[in-house]
Amino acid sequence: MKRKILVIAAVLVVVLAGGGFRYFTHSQTSEPVAAAAPPLPEIPVVATPVASKNVPIYLRGVGTVIAYNTDVVRSQIQGQLTQITFTEGQTVKAGDLLAQIDPRPYQAQIDELTANLERDSAQLANAQANLSRYNQLGDKGYATPQLVETQTAQVTQLQSSVKADRALIDQANIQLGYTRLTSAIPGITGVRQIDIGNIIHPTDPNGLVVVTQIEPISLIFTLPQSELSQIQEKMAKGPLTVTAYSQDDKIKLDEGKVLLVNNQIVQTTGTIQLKAEFPNTAHRLWPGQLVNSYLLLDTRKDGLTIAASAVQQGPKGSYVYVVLPDGTAQLRPVTVAQIARGQALIDSGLQANETVVVDGQYRLQQGSRVRQLHGKAAQEADLQSAVQEAIP
């Protein structure tokens, strides 16, 4: 009996030992092993160093180009156009003949008045000769004083007639000169308003043609009234330079000088008007054209500049991403003095030669690892970024 109990106990010990071993080995194999965290992915970006250079300080405005002079060529007399000597869009000088009105009626009038002058001049000469004879006879007592006085009056009357004839001839010559329609200013002709063979009148509303002087040319542009005192201070030291650009700021049109600041502030907009003059030798400025104007106020020595695309706007203001030496991105608040012609002038927040992300920052956050692109890859990234920004 005891032996049977011992056998059963031994079997239980073996079973329990096998179960424990199986449980131990199962728990060892089924327990998960903690995996190592994968490295953060590198974000491709385009970055450039912060430049230090002399930076011009501009005030940006929008202006309208106006002609330096405009002349509506009108006729001062009525007549038939017998000749047109210009083509539309032609450059003309002051005094150039543009059209000819039939001069024959006015020349005939001059011929008639000239004949009247010759007749009255002959009568005057005869009257003066008679007066001389009457004076001689009067001195000898053969002519009465009344006869001498009558002859003197006739001479005076004929002298007045001759003077009137000459005035009429002068007036007729002026009328004859009006048959030549000339340009009063140098410039470019516009669209012709009347054709050859038609009768032109002084009352025609559009005249013959409009001549516009575009060399030099003027620009009227506006700036905030808060800049008035600063502008006046700089103008007191000498003329200020203005540069005109196309509306997309891609094409430099011309460079000129400020002539004046208008004598009143536009209260409805809180702006001041300035007038500038440009040589416009290349004829890139055209009357009525809207342009962007950049008024040069000062030049900052050793100013820090970055591409304007690097500057981002957040709840706390402007910021950029700086690439640190360990290849990570750091969000850096900055103070921007101005943005002009695609360049941002930085007042504070950056140092010279620091590397700033200019493209690809939309995927960055504080501490992101970055991989800088160069060459063709950088160009492709710029293009892709432009596409992303264009998507609404």
C-alpha positions in Angstrom: 0.0 0.0 0.0 2.7 2.4 0.9 4.6 1.5 -2.2 1.5 2.3 -4.3 1.2 5.7 -2.7 4.9 6.4 -3.4 4.5 5.5 -7.0 1.5 7.8 -7.4 3.4 10.6 -5.7 6.4 10.1 -8.0 4.1 10.3 -11.0 2.6 13.6 -9.8 6.0 15.1 -9.2 7.0 14.2 -12.8 3.8 15.7 -14.2 4.1 18.9 -12.2 7.7 19.3 -13.2 6.9 18.8 -16.9 4.1 21.3 -16.7 6.2 23.9 -15.0 9.0 23.5 -17.5 6.5 23.8 -20.4 4.9 26.9 -18.8 8.3 28.5 -18.2 9.5 27.9 -21.7 6.2 29.2 -23.2 6.3 32.4 -21.2 9.9 32.9 -22.3 9.1 32.5 -26.0 5.9 34.5 -25.9 7.1 37.5 -24.1 7.5 40.4 -26.6 10.9 42.0 -27.1 11.0 45.8 -27.2 12.3 47.0 -30.6 14.7 49.9 -31.1 13.0 53.2 -32.3 13.7 53.9 -36.0 15.6 57.2 -36.8 13.5 60.2 -37.8 13.2 60.7 -41.6 15.2 63.5 -43.2 13.0 66.2 -44.9 14.4 67.6 -48.1 14.7 71.4 -48.1 16.4 74.2 -50.0 18.5 76.4 -47.8 20.8 79.4 -48.3 23.0 81.4 -45.9 22.1 84.8 -44.5 23.8 87.5 -46.5 25.4 90.6 -45.2 25.5 93.6 -47.6 24.5 97.2 -48.1 20.7 97.2 -48.5 18.7 100.1 -50.0 15.7 101.2 -47.9 12.7 101.8 -50.2 9.1 103.1 -49.8 6.9 101.2 -52.1 3.9 102.8 -53.8 1.6 102.5 -56.8 1.6 105.2 -59.4 0.1 106.2 -62.8 2.2 107.3 -65.7 1.1 110.6 -67.2 2.4 112.3 -70.3 4.9 115.2 -69.9 2.9 117.2 -72.4 -0.2 116.5 -74.5 -1.2 118.5 -77.5 -4.6 118.1 -79.3 -3.8 119.4 -82.8 -6.7 121.5 -83.8 -7.3 123.8 -86.8 -7.9 127.5 -86.1 -9.6 128.0 -89.5 -12.0 126.1 -91.7 -10.9 124.4 -94.8 -10.4 121.3 -96.8 -7.5 119.0 -95.9 -5.4 118.6 -99.0 -2.4 116.8 -97.4 -1.6 114.6 -94.3 2.1 114.2 -93.7 2.2 111.9 -90.7 1.5 108.3 -90.0 -0.2 107.2 -86.8 2.3 106.4 -84.1 5.1 108.4 -85.7 7.6 110.3 -83.6 7.6 114.0 -84.5 9.5 117.1 -83.4 8.1 120.5 -82.5 7.2 122.4 -85.6 6.9 119.3 -87.9 4.1 119.6 -90.5 1.3 117.2 -89.8 -1.4 118.3 -92.4 -2.1 121.0 -94.9 -5.4 122.9 -95.4 -6.1 124.2 -98.9 -4.3 127.6 -98.8 -5.8 129.1 -102.1 -8.8 131.0 -100.6 -6.5 132.6 -98.0 -3.8 133.4 -100.6 -6.5 135.1 -102.8 -7.6 137.2 -99.9 -4.0 138.3 -99.3 -3.7 139.2 -103.0 -6.8 141.3 -102.8 -5.7 143.1 -99.7 -2.2 143.7 -101.2 -3.9 145.3 -104.2 -5.9 147.6 -101.9 -2.7 148.6 -100.1 -1.0 149.5 -103.4 -4.1 151.6 -104.4 -4.2 153.4 -101.1 -0.5 153.9 -101.1 -0.6 155.5 -104.5 -3.4 157.8 -103.4 -1.4 158.7 -100.4 1.6 159.5 -102.4 -0.5 161.8 -104.7 -2.2 163.5 -101.7 1.2 164.1 -100.1 2.5 165.6 -103.3 -0.5 167.9 -103.5 -0.1 168.9 -99.9 3.5 169.9 -100.6 2.5 172.0 -103.5 -0.4 173.7 -101.5 2.0 174.5 -98.7 4.4 176.2 -101.2 1.5 178.1 -102.7 0.2 179.0 -99.3 3.5 180.5 -98.3 3.3 182.8 -101.3 -0.4 183.6 -100.7 -1.8 181.7 -103.7 -3.5 179.0 -101.6 -6.0 179.5 -98.8 -5.5 178.0 -95.4 -8.7 176.0 -95.8 -7.4 174.3 -98.9 -4.2 173.3 -97.1 -6.1 172.0 -94.1 -8.4 169.9 -96.3 -5.4 168.4 -98.1 -3.7 167.6 -94.8 -6.8 165.8 -93.6 -6.9 163.8 -96.8 -3.3 162.8 -96.4 -4.0 161.7 -92.8 -7.0 159.7 -93.9 -5.1 157.9 -96.6 -2.3 157.2 -94.1 -4.8 155.5 -91.9 -6.2 153.5 -94.8 -2.7 152.3 -95.7 -2.1 151.3 -92.1 -5.4 149.4 -92.0 -4.5 147.7 -95.3 -1.2 146.5 -93.8 -3.0 145.2 -90.7 -5.4 143.3 -92.8 -2.6 141.8 -94.8 -0.8 140.7 -91.6 -4.0 139.1 -90.3 -4.5 137.3 -93.7 -1.0 136.0 -93.5 -1.7 134.6 -90.1 -4.8 132.9 -91.5 -2.7 131.6 -94.3 -0.2 130.2 -91.7 -3.0 128.4 -90.0 -3.4 126.3 -93.2 -0.2 124.4 -92.0 -1.1 122.2 -89.0 2.1 121.6 -87.1 3.1 119.9 -83.8 3.6 122.2 -80.9 5.6 119.7 -78.9 7.9 116.7 -79.6 6.2 113.4 -79.1 4.3 110.5 -80.7 1.2 110.9 -82.7 -2.0 109.0 -81.9 -5.0 107.9 -84.0 -5.9 110.2 -86.8 -9.3 111.7 -86.3 -10.0 113.0 -89.8 -9.1 111.9 -93.3 -7.7 113.8 -96.2 -10.3 115.6 -98.4 -12.6 116.3 -95.5 -13.5 119.8 -94.2 -11.8 120.5 -90.8 -13.3 123.0 -88.4 -12.0 124.8 -85.3 -15.0 123.4 -83.4 -14.1 119.7 -84.1 -14.0 118.1 -80.6 -11.2 115.7 -81.4 -9.1 117.8 -83.7 -6.8 116.2 -86.2 -4.6 114.1 -83.8 -3.3 114.0 -80.3 0.5 114.3 -79.9 1.8 113.0 -76.6 5.3 113.8 -75.2 6.7 110.7 -73.5 10.4 111.6 -73.3 10.7 112.7 -70.6 7.6 111.4 -68.8 6.0 111.9 -65.4 4.7 109.6 -62.7 2.2 110.4 -60.0 2.4 107.9 -57.1 1.1 107.7 -53.5 2.6 106.9 -50.2 1.2 106.8 -46.6 1.0 110.2 -45.0 3.0 108.9 -42.0 6.1 108.9 -44.3 5.8 112.7 -45.1 8.2 114.0 -42.5 10.9 111.5 -43.4 10.5 112.2 -47.1 10.7 116.0 -46.5 13.8 115.5 -44.4 15.5 113.5 -47.1 14.4 115.9 -49.9 16.0 118.8 -48.1 19.4 117.1 -48.6 18.9 116.5 -52.3 16.7 114.9 -55.0 15.3 111.5 -54.2 15.6 108.6 -56.6 12.5 106.7 -57.8 12.6 103.4 -59.6 9.6 102.2 -61.6 8.8 98.5 -62.0 6.1 96.6 -63.8 3.1 95.5 -61.8 4.5 92.0 -61.2 7.8 93.6 -60.1 9.8 91.5 -62.7 10.8 94.3 -65.1 12.7 97.5 -64.2 11.1 100.2 -66.4 13.2 103.3 -65.6 14.8 105.4 -62.9 14.0 109.0 -62.2 13.9 111.8 -59.7 11.1 113.2 -57.4 10.0 116.6 -58.5 7.6 117.5 -55.7 5.3 116.4 -53.0 1.7 117.6 -53.6 0.6 120.5 -51.4 -2.2 118.6 -49.6 -2.9 115.2 -48.1 -5.7 113.0 -49.5 -7.8 112.7 -46.3 -10.0 110.0 -47.7 -7.1 107.6 -48.1 -4.5 109.1 -45.7 -1.9 109.3 -48.5 0.3 111.9 -50.1 0.9 112.3 -53.8 4.4 112.7 -55.3 5.4 113.5 -58.8 8.5 112.1 -60.4 10.2 112.6 -63.8 11.8 109.8 -65.8 14.0 110.2 -68.9 12.2 107.3 -70.6 14.6 107.0 -73.4 13.7 103.3 -73.9 9.9 104.2 -74.0 9.1 101.6 -71.4 6.8 103.9 -69.6 3.5 104.8 -71.3 0.8 107.3 -70.4 -2.0 105.7 -68.3 0.2 102.8 -67.3 0.0 101.5 -63.7 3.5 100.8 -62.2 5.1 100.0 -58.9 7.3 102.8 -57.6 10.2 102.4 -55.2 11.4 105.6 -53.5 14.9 105.2 -52.2 15.2 106.8 -48.8 18.5 105.4 -47.4 21.0 102.6 -47.5 21.6 100.3 -44.5 25.2 99.2 -44.2 25.9 95.5 -43.6 22.2 94.7 -43.6 21.1 91.0 -43.1 19.1 89.7 -46.0 17.3 86.4 -46.9 14.9 85.3 -49.6 11.4 86.6 -48.9 10.1 83.0 -49.3 12.0 82.0 -46.1 9.8 84.3 -43.9 6.7 82.6 -42.5 3.9 84.1 -40.5 2.6 82.6 -37.2 0.4 83.6 -34.3 3.3 85.3 -32.7 4.6 87.0 -35.8 7.3 86.3 -38.4 9.6 83.4 -38.1 12.1 81.3 -40.2 13.6 77.9 -39.9 17.4 77.8 -39.3 19.4 74.7 -40.1 21.7 73.9 -37.2 25.1 72.3 -37.6 23.6 68.9 -36.4 21.2 68.9 -39.4 18.1 69.8 -37.5 15.7 72.7 -38.0 15.1 75.3 -35.4 12.2 77.7 -35.5 13.5 81.2 -35.0 11.3 84.4 -34.5 12.6 87.3 -36.6 11.8 91.0 -37.1 11.5 92.1 -40.7 12.4 95.6 -41.6 11.2 95.5 -45.2 10.5 93.1 -48.1 11.4 94.4 -51.5 12.2 92.7 -54.8 12.0 89.2 -53.3 14.5 90.0 -50.5 13.7 90.4 -46.8 15.8 92.7 -44.6 16.1 91.3 -41.1 16.3 93.6 -38.1 16.8 90.9 -35.5 16.7 87.2 -35.0 19.5 86.1 -37.4 23.2 86.4 -37.8 25.3 86.5 -40.9 26.1 83.2 -42.6 23.5 81.2 -40.7 21.6 78.8 -43.0 18.0 79.5 -43.5 15.4 77.3 -45.2 13.9 79.1 -48.2 11.8 76.2 -49.6 10.2 73.1 -48.2 9.5 74.5 -44.7 5.8 73.6 -44.9 6.7 70.1 -43.7 9.1 71.2 -40.9 8.6 71.6 -37.2 10.9 72.3 -34.3 13.8 69.7 -34.3 13.0 68.1 -37.7 16.0 66.6 -39.4 16.6 68.1 -42.8 18.5 67.2 -45.9 19.6 70.1 -48.0 19.1 69.9 -51.8 21.4 71.5 -54.3 21.5 72.0 -58.1 18.8 70.4 -60.1 17.1 68.9 -57.1 16.8 72.3 -55.5 15.2 73.7 -58.7 12.7 70.8 -58.8 11.8 71.5 -55.2 11.2 75.1 -55.9 8.9 74.2 -58.8 7.0 71.7 -56.6 6.7 74.3 -53.8 5.3 76.8 -56.3 2.7 74.2 -57.4 1.7 73.5 -53.8 1.2 77.2 -53.1 -0.9 77.7 -56.2 -3.4 75.0 -55.0 -6.3 76.7 -53.2 
